[in-house]
Amino acid sequence: QVQLVESGGGLVQAGVSLRLSCSASGRIFIRYSMGWFRQAPGKEREFVAAVTWSGGNTYYADSVKGRFTISRDNAKNTVYLQMNSLKPEDTAVYYCAADADAPFGVVRRTSTSYDYWGQGTQVTVSS
């Protein structure tokens, strides 16, 4: 069992940066690919970014490519989402998720591929 706890959300103005953190429990965290998803009011949950267990492979949604960076520190059981140049359309609840069955070196973008989820952290970007 893996438990995930997100932090770092908040209310910011457009153009600034935020860094989200996701702290994981469980010693096998290192084996999982990790992803970030988000859900805006009235919209479906959407993929944001993912990273392999080693941190070597990453994948981003087109809407955040070049602005967001996902990374992980396996020694700290933590995955990060650095968000730069935030826009009002980035406003959403951001969720961290763990993919326990991803093939080696593969990251997946479908929410149904992920086995464990955090409770989410709100990010609100004002114009």
Secondary structure as the mmCIF struct_conf table of DSSP 4:
data_model
#
loop_
_struct_conf.conf_type_id
_struct_conf.id
_struct_conf.beg_label_comp_id
_struct_conf.beg_label_asym_id
_struct_conf.beg_label_seq_id
_struct_conf.end_label_comp_id
_struct_conf.end_label_asym_id
_struct_conf.end_label_seq_id
STRN STRN1 LEU A 4 SER A 7
STRN STRN2 GLY A 10 GLN A 13
TURN_TY1_P TURN_TY1_P1 ALA A 14 GLY A 15
STRN STRN3 LEU A 18 ALA A 24
BEND BEND1 GLY A 26 GLY A 26
HELX_RH_3T_P HELX_RH_3T_P1 ARG A 27 ARG A 31
BEND BEND2 TYR A 32 TYR A 32
STRN STRN4 SER A 33 GLN A 39
TURN_TY1_P TURN_TY1_P2 PRO A 41 GLY A 42
BEND BEND3 LYS A 43 LYS A 43
STRN STRN5 GLU A 46 VAL A 51
TURN_TY1_P TURN_TY1_P3 TRP A 53 SER A 54
BEND BEND4 GLY A 55 GLY A 55
STRN STRN6 THR A 58 TYR A 60
TURN_TY1_P TURN_TY1_P4 ASP A 62 ARG A 67
STRN STRN7 PHE A 68 ASP A 73
HELX_RH_3T_P HELX_RH_3T_P2 ASN A 74 LYS A 76
TURN_TY1_P TURN_TY1_P5 ASN A 77 ASN A 77
STRN STRN8 THR A 78 MET A 83
BEND BEND5 SER A 85 SER A 85
HELX_RH_3T_P HELX_RH_3T_P3 PRO A 88 ASP A 90
STRN STRN9 ALA A 92 ASP A 99
TURN_TY1_P TURN_TY1_P6 ALA A 100 ASP A 101
HELX_LH_PP_P HELX_LH_PP_P1 ALA A 102 PRO A 103
TURN_TY1_P TURN_TY1_P7 PHE A 104 GLY A 105
HELX_RH_3T_P HELX_RH_3T_P4 SER A 111 SER A 113
STRN STRN10 TYR A 116 TRP A 117
STRN STRN11 THR A 121 SER A 126
#
